[in-house]
């Protein structure tokens, strides 16, 4: 074999190796491109799920003062700082009948929605402890005049049921009414509907709750014996909505069940490693965002993630759940009013 032929063989081997490396490189580049495109689609999809309401613009400056914020902390010089100051969030569970899934879970017509559940979540400075205050929907309040998206405003209503605020003026009126009766500025607003709650519970693999009495409620289709149960989304939603099968059949009895569910959700999230399972993380994120309405300060995936990251030190052990102190309304034995001065003292402690 001549030197020229030897060089030719080496050249062919080098050429084949070069072509092989190019193919591998192109394949890796293609996979990376698909991965980035996939990640981009996932982000766009989740981000596009979120609906929002510009509450700040609607309400203007006629609101309680914002809490004084403390400097934010950051894990590194290059990372965006996470908020550490106290924050108040109005969380509503909406009994919207819109959409087939919500109608199947909640029944009724699709002409409107009410705030079936209302909780003021106060996260303390440092964001490792929090207080959740439930406001009974049957509470009689003075509902302030609220701006309407169509123009104009609602009239002031005296002795109105608390959950009527959402019915007549949506999220904006719900926030204004809460701020009016509490004197506490709501920094953010989060609303999730029937199907979203059920999907979230299912995506987390269910929740474990303990009931201290038998529950037999034909309206919510919930039948549970006293004890500990692992519930899927539909059953957990029924538990959150049941009222006729417990206590005196009023809204007050189910508030304790709802607060236990909040703690159970926190415990379940802590028990599964979402970050090590992209598929599970996506399922949970899709369940949350697809049925979520927020204020414009939380209307993107990145903003929701920052809020979640700032609360990573919060566990159910450091979550206090209470109900706004109420007494039977003098005008109606089926309604309640704020019990003063205890109610005002509670709200004052959260400012």
Legacy VTK file of the C-alpha trace (Angstrom):
# vtk DataFile Version 3.0
C-alpha trace
ASCII
DATASET POLYDATA
POINTS 351 float
0.000 0.000 0.000
1.444 3.366 -0.966
1.703 6.411 1.225
-0.908 8.135 -0.908
-3.311 5.272 -0.427
-2.619 5.236 3.312
-3.376 8.930 3.486
-6.541 8.367 1.471
-7.704 5.700 3.951
-6.989 7.976 6.863
-8.745 10.776 5.057
-11.821 8.619 4.554
-11.753 7.631 8.240
-11.405 11.283 9.270
-14.175 12.212 6.840
-16.487 9.525 8.179
-15.696 10.564 11.773
-16.295 14.195 10.869
-19.632 13.376 9.248
-20.535 11.263 12.284
-19.763 14.129 14.662
-21.803 16.490 12.512
-24.782 14.109 12.623
-24.498 13.762 16.411
-24.139 17.524 16.749
-27.143 18.186 14.527
-29.187 15.590 16.441
-28.264 17.147 19.802
-28.990 20.595 18.427
-32.369 19.360 17.211
-33.199 17.814 20.578
-32.131 20.975 22.389
-34.169 23.105 20.000
-37.218 20.906 20.562
-36.591 21.028 24.312
-36.377 24.802 24.326
-39.398 25.048 22.053
-41.261 22.630 24.326
-40.300 24.603 27.409
-41.352 27.774 25.641
-44.712 26.262 24.701
-45.275 25.024 28.262
-44.496 28.480 29.677
-46.725 30.175 27.093
-49.547 27.710 27.723
-49.446 28.073 31.519
-49.028 31.833 31.277
-51.931 32.083 28.845
-54.151 30.098 31.235
-54.142 32.881 33.824
-56.978 35.403 33.789
-56.636 38.701 35.620
-58.526 41.763 36.825
-56.921 45.202 37.179
-58.161 45.851 40.698
-55.689 48.629 41.495
-56.812 50.771 38.553
-60.486 50.124 39.270
-60.279 51.096 42.955
-57.745 53.921 42.706
-56.403 55.493 45.893
-59.541 55.278 48.045
-58.261 52.241 49.917
-56.500 51.328 53.175
-52.816 52.217 53.222
-50.284 49.666 52.042
-48.204 47.991 54.712
-44.637 49.247 55.061
-42.430 46.741 53.239
-39.064 45.515 54.419
-35.978 45.048 52.218
-36.087 41.920 50.085
-33.670 39.023 50.376
-31.853 37.209 47.590
-30.053 33.901 47.409
-27.225 35.290 45.308
-26.049 38.527 43.811
-27.283 37.489 40.361
-30.700 36.201 41.438
-33.790 38.384 41.487
-34.641 39.295 45.081
-37.616 37.526 46.619
-40.115 39.554 48.656
-39.954 38.978 52.417
-42.395 41.579 53.724
-45.860 40.806 55.066
-48.585 40.402 52.464
-52.385 40.149 52.522
-54.146 38.059 49.865
-57.885 37.713 49.365
-58.557 34.143 48.233
-61.994 33.374 46.838
-63.454 30.043 45.867
-65.981 30.800 43.165
-69.051 28.660 42.578
-69.099 29.680 38.928
-71.403 27.489 36.830
-69.722 28.509 33.573
-68.305 25.620 31.583
-69.401 21.991 31.487
-66.965 20.862 34.216
-68.134 23.480 36.721
-71.793 22.734 35.992
-71.215 19.020 36.566
-69.428 19.701 39.852
-71.653 22.469 41.155
-74.994 22.229 39.428
-77.207 25.250 38.923
-77.387 27.566 35.966
-74.561 29.395 34.236
-75.970 32.897 34.605
-73.630 33.995 37.356
-71.277 33.156 40.179
-70.878 33.804 43.882
-67.944 33.769 46.263
-68.616 30.402 47.819
-65.510 30.641 50.029
-63.649 33.751 51.199
-60.356 33.754 53.080
-58.021 36.598 53.937
-54.505 35.152 54.008
-52.078 37.270 56.031
-48.469 36.193 55.618
-46.173 37.582 58.300
-42.904 39.372 57.542
-40.270 36.738 56.795
-42.990 34.605 55.164
-42.594 31.545 57.384
-45.915 31.910 59.220
-49.397 32.975 58.230
-52.947 33.497 59.457
-55.977 32.518 57.389
-59.198 34.304 58.340
-62.418 32.910 56.887
-65.301 35.313 56.319
-68.696 33.565 56.465
-70.562 34.220 53.249
-73.814 34.683 55.235
-72.372 37.697 57.087
-74.486 40.839 56.750
-72.327 43.836 55.845
-72.517 47.315 54.438
-71.528 46.758 50.817
-69.818 49.893 49.491
-70.426 51.468 46.103
-68.330 49.521 43.595
-67.181 50.517 40.096
-68.513 48.358 37.265
-66.494 47.268 34.247
-69.364 48.390 32.025
-69.238 51.888 33.512
-70.990 53.505 36.432
-71.097 51.970 39.874
-73.297 50.007 42.246
-75.219 51.650 45.053
-74.253 51.299 48.699
-76.212 48.414 50.217
-76.884 48.088 53.952
-77.419 44.705 55.547
-76.316 42.882 52.381
-74.943 39.364 52.412
-71.164 39.400 52.117
-71.038 37.118 49.087
-73.376 39.401 47.153
-70.406 41.732 46.545
-68.891 39.287 44.082
-72.279 38.682 42.453
-72.906 42.364 41.689
-69.374 43.610 41.036
-67.012 40.668 40.614
-63.487 40.618 42.020
-63.261 44.413 42.280
-66.327 44.681 44.518
-65.266 41.650 46.559
-61.922 43.298 47.306
-63.478 46.691 48.059
-66.025 45.116 50.414
-63.350 43.154 52.282
-61.191 46.262 52.627
-64.226 48.246 53.791
-65.157 45.847 56.597
-61.597 45.022 57.678
-59.590 48.193 57.123
-56.856 45.925 55.727
-55.319 46.525 52.298
-55.496 43.469 50.036
-52.139 43.308 48.250
-53.261 40.515 45.949
-56.323 38.630 44.783
-56.611 34.937 43.885
-59.768 33.178 42.731
-60.175 29.519 41.806
-63.361 27.844 40.584
-64.914 24.431 41.243
-63.161 22.479 38.501
-59.805 24.087 39.251
-59.898 23.029 42.891
-60.870 19.453 42.007
-58.149 19.246 39.339
-55.540 20.585 41.764
-56.372 17.952 44.379
-56.225 15.190 41.753
-52.934 16.504 40.362
-51.447 16.371 43.868
-52.563 12.765 44.261
-55.450 13.551 46.609
-55.476 14.913 50.157
-55.765 13.243 53.546
-58.222 14.737 56.025
-59.720 13.681 59.335
-63.329 14.361 60.243
-64.523 14.218 63.849
-68.096 13.358 62.927
-70.066 11.450 60.304
-71.042 13.558 57.293
-74.217 12.763 55.396
-75.088 15.541 52.957
-77.396 14.723 50.071
-76.957 18.195 48.538
-73.177 17.899 48.124
-73.433 14.105 47.640
-70.935 13.575 50.443
-71.204 10.591 52.759
-68.200 10.077 55.053
-67.822 8.194 58.289
-65.971 9.815 61.174
-62.224 9.259 60.806
-59.327 9.747 58.392
-59.901 9.652 54.635
-57.792 10.133 51.499
-59.965 12.139 49.115
-59.832 12.668 45.372
-60.664 16.029 43.815
-64.415 15.571 43.464
-64.826 14.319 47.043
-62.549 17.039 48.447
-64.656 19.651 46.666
-67.809 18.116 48.131
-66.204 18.355 51.572
-65.376 22.027 51.002
-68.968 22.730 49.981
-70.910 20.575 52.453
-72.987 22.389 55.043
-76.245 20.503 55.577
-74.581 17.327 56.836
-72.664 18.920 59.715
-73.338 21.119 62.731
-76.422 23.296 62.444
-76.392 23.208 58.645
-75.109 26.775 58.368
-72.075 28.178 56.571
-70.199 28.305 59.898
-69.951 24.536 60.206
-68.177 23.982 56.904
-65.590 26.718 57.466
-63.642 24.401 59.767
-63.671 21.740 57.042
-62.408 24.239 54.482
-59.583 25.349 56.747
-58.561 21.729 57.354
-58.489 21.228 53.594
-56.110 24.180 53.191
-53.708 22.591 55.664
-54.102 19.199 53.978
-53.188 20.732 50.629
-50.041 22.287 52.124
-49.071 18.961 53.672
-49.648 17.085 50.411
-47.548 19.583 48.436
-44.752 19.199 50.961
-44.912 15.392 50.782
-44.319 15.096 47.025
-41.204 16.232 45.182
-42.659 18.351 42.416
-39.287 19.651 41.259
-37.963 16.140 40.594
-40.945 15.244 38.396
-41.452 17.698 35.513
-44.598 15.840 34.398
-46.167 16.104 37.856
-45.079 19.729 38.199
-46.706 20.549 34.856
-49.912 18.732 35.839
-50.167 20.704 39.070
-49.282 24.009 37.384
-51.809 23.424 34.602
-54.525 22.542 37.128
-53.882 25.727 39.088
-53.493 28.195 36.229
-56.343 26.911 34.064
-58.960 27.932 36.629
-57.222 30.892 38.236
-58.104 34.578 38.212
-55.658 37.016 39.815
-55.006 40.703 40.179
-52.596 42.154 37.616
-49.750 41.908 40.117
-49.882 38.109 39.867
-51.064 37.609 36.302
-47.972 35.895 34.931
-46.317 32.570 35.619
-43.102 34.276 36.703
-44.937 36.436 39.269
-46.824 33.450 40.664
-43.564 31.498 40.874
-41.891 34.341 42.772
-44.768 34.396 45.243
-44.553 30.622 45.641
-40.784 30.711 46.116
-41.122 33.431 48.758
-43.487 31.122 50.688
-41.351 27.983 50.515
-40.613 28.212 54.263
-44.316 28.213 55.165
-45.684 24.898 56.463
-49.052 23.866 57.864
-47.511 23.839 61.367
-47.067 27.599 61.083
-50.465 28.277 59.545
-53.096 29.613 61.943
-56.721 29.313 60.821
-59.498 31.358 62.413
-62.948 32.630 61.530
-63.969 36.244 61.740
-65.836 36.525 65.069
-69.579 36.659 64.375
-72.898 36.502 66.218
-76.426 35.796 65.034
-77.887 38.795 63.225
-80.707 40.467 65.223
-82.682 40.890 62.010
-82.422 37.299 60.775
-81.603 34.109 62.706
-80.194 32.595 59.492
-77.582 35.340 59.087
-74.636 36.600 61.153
-72.932 39.927 61.786
-69.425 40.785 62.969
-68.962 40.349 66.703
-67.458 43.588 67.968
-64.978 44.586 69.235
-63.408 41.138 68.692
-63.679 41.324 64.877
-62.072 44.761 64.696
-59.284 43.661 67.049
-58.543 40.701 64.778
-58.308 42.814 61.648
-56.197 45.414 63.451
-53.658 42.692 64.304
-53.173 41.986 60.586
-52.442 45.552 59.479
LINES 1 352
351 0 1 2 3 4 5 6 7 8 9 10 11 12 13 14 15 16 17 18 19 20 21 22 23 24 25 26 27 28 29 30 31 32 33 34 35 36 37 38 39 40 41 42 43 44 45 46 47 48 49 50 51 52 53 54 55 56 57 58 59 60 61 62 63 64 65 66 67 68 69 70 71 72 73 74 75 76 77 78 79 80 81 82 83 84 85 86 87 88 89 90 91 92 93 94 95 96 97 98 99 100 101 102 103 104 105 106 107 108 109 110 111 112 113 114 115 116 117 118 119 120 121 122 123 124 125 126 127 128 129 130 131 132 133 134 135 136 137 138 139 140 141 142 143 144 145 146 147 148 149 150 151 152 153 154 155 156 157 158 159 160 161 162 163 164 165 166 167 168 169 170 171 172 173 174 175 176 177 178 179 180 181 182 183 184 185 186 187 188 189 190 191 192 193 194 195 196 197 198 199 200 201 202 203 204 205 206 207 208 209 210 211 212 213 214 215 216 217 218 219 220 221 222 223 224 225 226 227 228 229 230 231 232 233 234 235 236 237 238 239 240 241 242 243 244 245 246 247 248 249 250 251 252 253 254 255 256 257 258 259 260 261 262 263 264 265 266 267 268 269 270 271 272 273 274 275 276 277 278 279 280 281 282 283 284 285 286 287 288 289 290 291 292 293 294 295 296 297 298 299 300 301 302 303 304 305 306 307 308 309 310 311 312 313 314 315 316 317 318 319 320 321 322 323 324 325 326 327 328 329 330 331 332 333 334 335 336 337 338 339 340 341 342 343 344 345 346 347 348 349 350
